[in-house]
Amino acid sequence: MKDCRLIEEKLVDFIEQQLDDETAEQIRQHIKSCASCRKLVEDFNAIWTSVDVDKIKELEPPPFFKTRLGARLDDVIDRESAKPFWRKLFPTFQPAAIVVALLLAVFSGYKFANVPTVADDSVDESAELLDDYGLDSFEDLPVGSLADIYFDLTADNDVAGGNES
């Protein structure tokens, strides 16, 4: 197993014959006894010999490649540095911001859902005040007033919806 790792690490150097004699001999001995490493060396050697290394070395990047690459990298760096400070931090604090928003929503929903109900005594007092000022019914609304139209519409919806009492 240890020798198999050595083969994997030193395979290119072994094929190009750039290893010292002792290491190369260790690899040769291991290849004789290990079928999987022998197959690995044969396959890699076949690929390596089919590639024309001289042509690869002759390949040149297009003109101004380095200049254009540098300009693009500078653009990316400029865009990142142009972001406001809080936008740079937002990805870091986004989970915390979501949790805080959810807690606020739950708390406010709980707080507003528990509106205290009106006590019976205050309902009686309210009814007395309405009677004192003659506001005990809405029957005397002027015809065509906004309140009259509203009550006509809501009465129609109550009848249509089956909410008639």
MIDREN-936562 format. One record per residue: residue number from 1; residue in one letter; x, y, z of N, C-alpha, C, O in turn. Coordinates in nm, 3 decimals. Layout:
! residues N
NODE   gulo   vexnu       n_u       n_v       n_w      ca_u      ca_v      ca_w       c_u       c_v       c_w       o_u       o_v       o_w
NODE    NUM       A         X         Y         Z         X         Y         Z         X         Y         Z         X         Y         Z
...
//
This chain:
! residues 165
NODE   gulo   vexnu       n_u       n_v       n_w      ca_u      ca_v      ca_w       c_u       c_v       c_w       o_u       o_v       o_w
NODE      1       M     0.083    -0.119     0.000     0.000     0.000     0.000     0.087     0.125     0.000     0.059     0.220    -0.074
NODE      2       K     0.189     0.127     0.081     0.280     0.241     0.086     0.350     0.258    -0.048     0.369     0.371    -0.094
NODE      3       D     0.387     0.148    -0.110     0.454     0.155    -0.240     0.358     0.203    -0.349     0.399     0.272    -0.442
NODE      4       C     0.230     0.167    -0.338     0.131     0.212    -0.436     0.117     0.365    -0.431     0.104     0.429    -0.536
NODE      5       R     0.119     0.422    -0.313     0.112     0.568    -0.301     0.236     0.633    -0.362     0.227     0.738    -0.425
NODE      6       L     0.350     0.569    -0.344     0.474     0.622    -0.402     0.463     0.625    -0.554     0.505     0.721    -0.618
NODE      7       I     0.407     0.519    -0.611     0.389     0.514    -0.757     0.299     0.630    -0.802     0.331     0.700    -0.898
NODE      8       E     0.188     0.649    -0.734     0.095     0.757    -0.772     0.161     0.894    -0.763     0.139     0.980    -0.848
NODE      9       E     0.242     0.915    -0.660     0.307     1.044    -0.641     0.419     1.069    -0.741     0.439     1.182    -0.787
NODE     10       K     0.493     0.966    -0.776     0.614     0.981    -0.857     0.598     0.931    -1.001     0.697     0.916    -1.072
NODE     11       L     0.475     0.907    -1.044     0.452     0.844    -1.174     0.508     0.927    -1.290     0.576     0.872    -1.377
NODE     12       V     0.482     1.054    -1.293     0.529     1.138    -1.404     0.681     1.143    -1.405     0.744     1.129    -1.510
NODE     13       D     0.739     1.162    -1.288     0.886     1.166    -1.281     0.947     1.032    -1.322     1.053     1.029    -1.384
NODE     14       F     0.880     0.922    -1.288     0.930     0.789    -1.324     0.926     0.770    -1.476     1.023     0.722    -1.535
NODE     15       I     0.817     0.808    -1.537     0.804     0.791    -1.682     0.902     0.881    -1.757     0.957     0.841    -1.860
NODE     16       E     0.925     1.002    -1.707     1.021     1.092    -1.771     1.164     1.064    -1.728     1.257     1.133    -1.771
NODE     17       Q     1.183     0.964    -1.646     1.315     0.919    -1.598     1.390     1.033    -1.528     1.506     1.060    -1.556
NODE     18       Q     1.320     1.097    -1.438     1.380     1.208    -1.364     1.398     1.175    -1.216     1.419     1.265    -1.135
NODE     19       L     1.388     1.048    -1.181     1.406     1.007    -1.041     1.549     0.959    -1.019     1.619     0.920    -1.113
NODE     20       D     1.590     0.963    -0.892     1.721     0.908    -0.860     1.715     0.756    -0.879     1.607     0.697    -0.879
NODE     21       D     1.831     0.693    -0.894     1.837     0.550    -0.926     1.770     0.464    -0.819     1.702     0.367    -0.852
NODE     22       E     1.789     0.498    -0.694     1.733     0.417    -0.585     1.580     0.417    -0.589     1.518     0.311    -0.578
NODE     23       T     1.517     0.535    -0.604     1.371     0.546    -0.608     1.316     0.479    -0.732     1.213     0.410    -0.726
NODE     24       A     1.383     0.497    -0.845     1.338     0.435    -0.970     1.343     0.282    -0.957     1.253     0.213    -1.005
NODE     25       E     1.446     0.229    -0.893     1.456     0.084    -0.875     1.346     0.033    -0.783     1.290    -0.074    -0.808
NODE     26       Q     1.314     0.107    -0.676     1.204     0.068    -0.588     1.072     0.061    -0.666     0.994    -0.032    -0.647
NODE     27       I     1.050     0.158    -0.751     0.926     0.160    -0.830     0.924     0.043    -0.928     0.821    -0.022    -0.945
NODE     28       R     1.038     0.013    -0.994     1.045    -0.100    -1.087     1.014    -0.232    -1.014     0.940    -0.316    -1.066
NODE     29       Q     1.071    -0.250    -0.896     1.047    -0.372    -0.820     0.899    -0.384    -0.781     0.841    -0.492    -0.788
NODE     30       H     0.839    -0.272    -0.740     0.698    -0.274    -0.701     0.609    -0.304    -0.822     0.513    -0.379    -0.810
NODE     31       I     0.641    -0.247    -0.936     0.560    -0.269    -1.056     0.562    -0.416    -1.095     0.461    -0.469    -1.143
NODE     32       K     0.676    -0.484    -1.076     0.684    -0.626    -1.109     0.589    -0.709    -1.023     0.533    -0.808    -1.069
NODE     33       S     0.569    -0.667    -0.897     0.487    -0.747    -0.806     0.342    -0.700    -0.794     0.258    -0.775    -0.743
NODE     34       C     0.308    -0.579    -0.839     0.173    -0.524    -0.821     0.107    -0.502    -0.957     0.150    -0.416    -1.035
NODE     35       A     0.002    -0.580    -0.984    -0.065    -0.574    -1.115    -0.137    -0.440    -1.136    -0.137    -0.387    -1.247
NODE     36       S    -0.198    -0.386    -1.032    -0.273    -0.261    -1.050    -0.179    -0.143    -1.079    -0.211    -0.058    -1.162
NODE     37       C    -0.064    -0.139    -1.013     0.033    -0.032    -1.040     0.096    -0.050    -1.178     0.122     0.047    -1.248
NODE     38       R     0.120    -0.177    -1.218     0.175    -0.204    -1.350     0.079    -0.154    -1.457     0.121    -0.093    -1.556
NODE     39       K    -0.052    -0.179    -1.438    -0.154    -0.134    -1.533    -0.158     0.019    -1.536    -0.172     0.079    -1.642
NODE     40       L    -0.147     0.082    -1.419    -0.147     0.227    -1.411    -0.030     0.287    -1.489    -0.047     0.383    -1.564
NODE     41       V     0.089     0.229    -1.471     0.208     0.278    -1.541     0.193     0.257    -1.692     0.227     0.346    -1.770
NODE     42       E     0.143     0.142    -1.734     0.125     0.115    -1.877     0.026     0.212    -1.940     0.051     0.267    -2.047
NODE     43       D    -0.088     0.233    -1.872    -0.189     0.325    -1.926    -0.136     0.468    -1.934    -0.154     0.537    -2.034
NODE     44       F    -0.071     0.511    -1.827    -0.019     0.647    -1.825     0.092     0.664    -1.929     0.102     0.768    -1.994
NODE     45       N     0.176     0.562    -1.943     0.285     0.567    -2.041     0.228     0.575    -2.182     0.282     0.647    -2.266
NODE     46       A     0.120     0.501    -2.210     0.057     0.506    -2.342     0.003     0.646    -2.371     0.019     0.698    -2.482
NODE     47       I    -0.059     0.705    -2.273    -0.112     0.841    -2.291     0.002     0.940    -2.308    -0.001     1.025    -2.396
NODE     48       W     0.103     0.927    -2.222     0.216     1.021    -2.223     0.291     1.017    -2.355     0.333     1.121    -2.405
NODE     49       T     0.309     0.899    -2.412     0.383     0.889    -2.538     0.299     0.935    -2.656     0.354     0.974    -2.759
NODE     50       S     0.165     0.931    -2.643     0.081     0.975    -2.755     0.072     1.127    -2.762     0.032     1.181    -2.865
NODE     51       V     0.106     1.196    -2.656     0.102     1.342    -2.654     0.236     1.395    -2.704     0.343     1.353    -2.659
NODE     52       D     0.227     1.487    -2.798     0.348     1.548    -2.851     0.384     1.667    -2.760     0.331     1.777    -2.776
NODE     53       V     0.473     1.642    -2.668     0.510     1.741    -2.568     0.574     1.864    -2.633     0.556     1.976    -2.585
NODE     54       D     0.647     1.844    -2.740     0.711     1.958    -2.806     0.608     2.056    -2.861     0.629     2.177    -2.857
NODE     55       K     0.496     2.003    -2.914     0.391     2.093    -2.966     0.327     2.172    -2.852     0.294     2.289    -2.868
NODE     56       I     0.309     2.105    -2.738     0.249     2.173    -2.625     0.341     2.285    -2.577     0.293     2.394    -2.542
NODE     57       K     0.469     2.261    -2.575     0.562     2.363    -2.531     0.566     2.481    -2.627     0.595     2.594    -2.587
NODE     58       E     0.537     2.454    -2.755     0.539     2.561    -2.855     0.413     2.647    -2.852     0.412     2.756    -2.909
NODE     59       L     0.308     2.600    -2.789     0.183     2.678    -2.786     0.205     2.808    -2.711     0.263     2.811    -2.603
NODE     60       E     0.157     2.913    -2.770     0.167     3.045    -2.709     0.026     3.098    -2.686    -0.063     3.073    -2.768
NODE     61       P     0.005     3.168    -2.578    -0.127     3.229    -2.558    -0.149     3.339    -2.661    -0.053     3.392    -2.717
NODE     62       P    -0.276     3.374    -2.686    -0.304     3.480    -2.783    -0.236     3.611    -2.740    -0.205     3.630    -2.623
NODE     63       P    -0.214     3.699    -2.836    -0.152     3.827    -2.801    -0.234     3.903    -2.697    -0.357     3.900    -2.700
NODE     64       F    -0.168     3.968    -2.608    -0.228     4.049    -2.503    -0.314     3.968    -2.405    -0.398     4.023    -2.335
NODE     65       F    -0.292     3.836    -2.401    -0.369     3.751    -2.310    -0.349     3.793    -2.164    -0.446     3.809    -2.090
NODE     66       K    -0.226     3.811    -2.126    -0.196     3.848    -1.987    -0.253     3.986    -1.954    -0.302     4.009    -1.843
NODE     67       T    -0.248     4.078    -2.051    -0.300     4.212    -2.028    -0.451     4.208    -2.008    -0.504     4.271    -1.916
NODE     68       R    -0.520     4.133    -2.096    -0.666     4.124    -2.083    -0.707     4.051    -1.956    -0.804     4.090    -1.891
NODE     69       L    -0.635     3.947    -1.921    -0.664     3.874    -1.798    -0.646     3.965    -1.677    -0.729     3.966    -1.586
NODE     70       G    -0.538     4.041    -1.676    -0.513     4.135    -1.566    -0.623     4.240    -1.557    -0.666     4.275    -1.447
NODE     71       A    -0.668     4.291    -1.672    -0.774     4.392    -1.673    -0.905     4.334    -1.617    -0.975     4.401    -1.541
NODE     72       R    -0.936     4.212    -1.655    -1.058     4.149    -1.603    -1.050     4.129    -1.452    -1.147     4.152    -1.380
NODE     73       L    -0.935     4.085    -1.406    -0.918     4.066    -1.262    -0.929     4.198    -1.189    -0.988     4.205    -1.081
NODE     74       D    -0.872     4.304    -1.246    -0.884     4.436    -1.185    -1.029     4.482    -1.178    -1.071     4.542    -1.079
NODE     75       D    -1.108     4.453    -1.284    -1.250     4.489    -1.285    -1.324     4.418    -1.172    -1.406     4.479    -1.103
NODE     76       V    -1.296     4.292    -1.155    -1.363     4.215    -1.048    -1.326     4.273    -0.912    -1.413     4.288    -0.826
NODE     77       I    -1.200     4.303    -0.894    -1.155     4.360    -0.766    -1.220     4.496    -0.743    -1.262     4.526    -0.631
NODE     78       D    -1.229     4.578    -0.848    -1.291     4.711    -0.835    -1.439     4.700    -0.800    -1.489     4.776    -0.717
NODE     79       R    -1.510     4.605    -0.863    -1.652     4.588    -0.833    -1.672     4.544    -0.689    -1.764     4.592    -0.622
NODE     80       E    -1.588     4.456    -0.642    -1.600     4.410    -0.503    -1.569     4.522    -0.405    -1.636     4.536    -0.303
NODE     81       S    -1.469     4.601    -0.436    -1.433     4.709    -0.344    -1.532     4.825    -0.351    -1.541     4.904    -0.257
NODE     82       A    -1.607     4.837    -0.461    -1.705     4.945    -0.475    -1.834     4.916    -0.400    -1.915     5.007    -0.381
NODE     83       K    -1.855     4.793    -0.357    -1.976     4.760    -0.282    -1.975     4.832    -0.148    -1.870     4.848    -0.086
NODE     84       P    -2.093     4.876    -0.106    -2.099     4.939     0.028    -2.057     4.839     0.136    -2.068     4.717     0.119
NODE     85       F    -2.010     4.893     0.245    -1.960     4.810     0.355    -2.066     4.711     0.404    -2.035     4.595     0.430
NODE     86       W    -2.190     4.757     0.417    -2.295     4.670     0.471    -2.328     4.558     0.373    -2.370     4.450     0.417
NODE     87       R    -2.311     4.579     0.241    -2.340     4.472     0.144    -2.234     4.364     0.150    -2.263     4.247     0.122
NODE     88       K    -2.112     4.402     0.188    -2.007     4.302     0.203    -2.033     4.216     0.326    -2.002     4.097     0.326
NODE     89       L    -2.090     4.276     0.430    -2.116     4.203     0.553    -2.245     4.123     0.549    -2.261     4.027     0.624
NODE     90       F    -2.339     4.161     0.461    -2.470     4.097     0.461    -2.464     3.945     0.446    -2.533     3.876     0.520
NODE     91       P    -2.385     3.890     0.353    -2.381     3.743     0.345    -2.337     3.678     0.476    -2.380     3.566     0.508
NODE     92       T    -2.254     3.747     0.553    -2.208     3.692     0.679    -2.320     3.693     0.783    -2.337     3.596     0.858
NODE     93       F    -2.397     3.802     0.786    -2.500     3.817     0.887    -2.640     3.782     0.837    -2.737     3.801     0.910
NODE     94       Q    -2.653     3.732     0.716    -2.783     3.702     0.660    -2.862     3.602     0.745    -2.980     3.627     0.771
NODE     95       P    -2.804     3.491     0.788    -2.882     3.400     0.872    -2.930     3.465     1.001    -3.044     3.442     1.043
NODE     96       A    -2.847     3.546     1.064    -2.887     3.614     1.187    -2.999     3.714     1.159    -3.091     3.727     1.239
NODE     97       A    -2.990     3.786     1.047    -3.094     3.883     1.012    -3.228     3.813     0.988    -3.332     3.865     1.027
NODE     98       I    -3.225     3.698     0.926    -3.348     3.622     0.901    -3.409     3.577     1.033    -3.530     3.586     1.052
NODE     99       V    -3.327     3.528     1.124    -3.377     3.483     1.254    -3.438     3.600     1.330    -3.546     3.586     1.389
NODE    100       V    -3.372     3.715     1.330    -3.425     3.833     1.400    -3.558     3.875     1.339    -3.653     3.907     1.412
NODE    101       A    -3.568     3.875     1.205    -3.693     3.913     1.138    -3.805     3.816     1.174    -3.918     3.859     1.199
NODE    102       L    -3.776     3.687     1.177    -3.878     3.589     1.215    -3.921     3.606     1.360    -4.040     3.598     1.391
NODE    103       L    -3.826     3.630     1.449    -3.862     3.650     1.589    -3.949     3.775     1.607    -4.045     3.774     1.684
NODE    104       L    -3.914     3.882     1.535    -3.997     4.003     1.542    -4.138     3.977     1.490    -4.236     4.025     1.547
NODE    105       A    -4.148     3.902     1.381    -4.279     3.871     1.325    -4.362     3.788     1.423    -4.480     3.815     1.444
NODE    106       V    -4.300     3.687     1.483    -4.372     3.603     1.579    -4.412     3.685     1.702    -4.525     3.676     1.748
NODE    107       F    -4.319     3.764     1.753    -4.348     3.844     1.872    -4.460     3.944     1.844    -4.552     3.958     1.925
NODE    108       S    -4.452     4.015     1.731    -4.555     4.114     1.701    -4.690     4.047     1.676    -4.793     4.100     1.715
NODE    109       G    -4.689     3.932     1.612    -4.814     3.858     1.593    -4.873     3.815     1.725    -4.995     3.822     1.744
NODE    110       Y    -4.790     3.770     1.815    -4.836     3.729     1.947    -4.889     3.849     2.025    -4.992     3.842     2.091
NODE    111       K    -4.816     3.959     2.015    -4.854     4.079     2.091    -4.987     4.136     2.041    -5.072     4.173     2.122
NODE    112       F    -5.005     4.143     1.910    -5.127     4.201     1.856    -5.243     4.104     1.855    -5.359     4.147     1.849
NODE    113       A    -5.217     3.976     1.862    -5.324     3.878     1.866    -5.388     3.875     2.004    -5.504     3.835     2.017
NODE    114       N    -5.316     3.916     2.106    -5.368     3.915     2.242    -5.422     4.052     2.282    -5.387     4.104     2.388
NODE    115       V    -5.506     4.109     2.199    -5.568     4.237     2.230    -5.671     4.213     2.339    -5.756     4.124     2.325
NODE    116       P    -5.666     4.288     2.445    -5.763     4.263     2.553    -5.905     4.290     2.507    -5.931     4.383     2.431
NODE    117       T    -5.996     4.206     2.553    -6.136     4.222     2.516    -6.200     4.328     2.605    -6.151     4.356     2.715
NODE    118       V    -6.308     4.385     2.557    -6.378     4.489     2.632    -6.459     4.423     2.743    -6.531     4.327     2.717
NODE    119       A    -6.447     4.472     2.861    -6.522     4.417     2.974    -6.670     4.451     2.958    -6.705     4.549     2.893
NODE    120       D    -6.757     4.370     3.018    -6.901     4.388     3.007    -6.946     4.524     3.063    -7.038     4.585     3.009
NODE    121       D    -6.880     4.570     3.170    -6.918     4.699     3.229    -6.898     4.813     3.131    -6.981     4.903     3.122
NODE    122       S    -6.787     4.809     3.056    -6.761     4.917     2.962    -6.859     4.913     2.845    -6.890     5.017     2.787
NODE    123       V    -6.909     4.793     2.810    -7.009     4.784     2.703    -7.137     4.852     2.749    -7.201     4.924     2.672
NODE    124       D    -7.174     4.830     2.875    -7.294     4.896     2.927    -7.278     5.047     2.929    -7.370     5.120     2.894
NODE    125       E    -7.160     5.092     2.970    -7.135     5.236     2.972    -7.141     5.294     2.832    -7.193     5.403     2.812
NODE    126       S    -7.088     5.222     2.735    -7.091     5.269     2.596    -7.234     5.276     2.546    -7.271     5.371     2.476
NODE    127       A    -7.313     5.179     2.581    -7.454     5.179     2.537    -7.528     5.297     2.599    -7.611     5.359     2.533
NODE    128       E    -7.499     5.328     2.725    -7.563     5.442     2.790    -7.525     5.572     2.721    -7.610     5.659     2.701
NODE    129       L    -7.398     5.587     2.685    -7.354     5.708     2.616    -7.422     5.721     2.481    -7.462     5.831     2.442
NODE    130       L    -7.436     5.611     2.409    -7.503     5.616     2.279    -7.649     5.656     2.296    -7.702     5.733     2.215
NODE    131       D    -7.714     5.605     2.400    -7.853     5.641     2.423    -7.865     5.789     2.459    -7.957     5.858     2.414
NODE    132       D    -7.770     5.838     2.542    -7.775     5.978     2.583    -7.766     6.073     2.464    -7.830     6.178     2.463
NODE    133       Y    -7.689     6.038     2.368    -7.670     6.126     2.252    -7.758     6.089     2.134    -7.747     6.149     2.027
NODE    134       G    -7.845     5.993     2.151    -7.936     5.955     2.044    -7.867     5.879     1.932    -7.911     5.886     1.816
NODE    135       L    -7.762     5.809     1.964    -7.688     5.735     1.864    -7.706     5.583     1.882    -7.614     5.506     1.856
NODE    136       D    -7.824     5.544     1.925    -7.844     5.403     1.955    -7.877     5.319     1.832    -7.879     5.197     1.843
NODE    137       S    -7.904     5.379     1.718    -7.930     5.300     1.599    -7.883     5.377     1.477    -7.856     5.497     1.481
NODE    138       F    -7.874     5.304     1.370    -7.829     5.365     1.244    -7.946     5.377     1.146    -7.924     5.393     1.026
NODE    139       E    -8.067     5.369     1.197    -8.183     5.375     1.108    -8.205     5.515     1.052    -8.265     5.529     0.946
NODE    140       D    -8.160     5.616     1.121    -8.187     5.753     1.080    -8.077     5.811     0.991    -8.061     5.933     0.985
NODE    141       L    -8.002     5.726     0.923    -7.898     5.777     0.834    -7.961     5.844     0.713    -8.062     5.797     0.662
NODE    142       P    -7.902     5.953     0.668    -7.956     6.019     0.547    -7.944     5.925     0.426    -7.843     5.858     0.408
NODE    143       V    -8.047     5.921     0.346    -8.049     5.835     0.228    -7.941     5.881     0.131    -7.931     6.000     0.102
NODE    144       G    -7.861     5.787     0.082    -7.757     5.819    -0.013    -7.626     5.860     0.053    -7.528     5.886    -0.017
NODE    145       S    -7.622     5.866     0.186    -7.497     5.902     0.253    -7.399     5.785     0.243    -7.438     5.672     0.212
NODE    146       L    -7.276     5.814     0.269    -7.173     5.711     0.261    -7.201     5.597     0.359    -7.183     5.480     0.326
NODE    147       A    -7.246     5.632     0.478    -7.278     5.529     0.579    -7.397     5.445     0.532    -7.396     5.323     0.550
NODE    148       D    -7.499     5.507     0.471    -7.616     5.435     0.422    -7.575     5.336     0.313    -7.619     5.222     0.312
NODE    149       I    -7.490     5.382     0.222    -7.444     5.294     0.113    -7.363     5.178     0.172    -7.379     5.063     0.130
NODE    150       Y    -7.277     5.209     0.269    -7.195     5.104     0.332    -7.284     4.998     0.396    -7.262     4.879     0.376
NODE    151       F    -7.383     5.041     0.474    -7.468     4.943     0.543    -7.553     4.867     0.444    -7.582     4.749     0.467
NODE    152       D    -7.595     4.929     0.335    -7.670     4.857     0.231    -7.583     4.748     0.169    -7.628     4.635     0.149
NODE    153       L    -7.458     4.782     0.137    -7.368     4.683     0.076    -7.336     4.569     0.171    -7.336     4.453     0.131
NODE    154       T    -7.310     4.600     0.295    -7.276     4.494     0.390    -7.397     4.408     0.421    -7.383     4.288     0.445
NODE    155       A    -7.514     4.466     0.420    -7.636     4.387     0.444    -7.657     4.292     0.327    -7.697     4.177     0.348
NODE    156       D    -7.632     4.337     0.204    -7.646     4.250     0.087    -7.547     4.135     0.094    -7.582     4.021     0.062
NODE    157       N    -7.422     4.162     0.135    -7.320     4.057     0.147    -7.356     3.958     0.256    -7.332     3.838     0.241
NODE    158       D    -7.413     4.005     0.367    -7.451     3.914     0.475    -7.560     3.820     0.431    -7.559     3.703     0.469
NODE    159       V    -7.655     3.868     0.353    -7.765     3.785     0.305    -7.712     3.685     0.204    -7.750     3.568     0.208
NODE    160       A    -7.624     3.730     0.112    -7.569     3.642     0.009    -7.479     3.536     0.069    -7.476     3.423     0.021
NODE    161       G    -7.406     3.572     0.173    -7.312     3.479     0.235    -7.378     3.388     0.336    -7.312     3.299     0.390
NODE    162       G    -7.505     3.405     0.362    -7.574     3.321     0.460    -7.553     3.365     0.602    -7.570     3.285     0.694
NODE    163       N    -7.515     3.489     0.622    -7.488     3.539     0.757    -7.609     3.614     0.814    -7.593     3.693     0.907
NODE    164       E    -7.725     3.592     0.760    -7.844     3.666     0.804    -7.882     3.617     0.944    -7.883     3.496     0.970
NODE    165       S    -7.914     3.709     1.032    -7.946     3.669     1.168    -8.094     3.668     1.192    -8.138     3.636     1.303
//
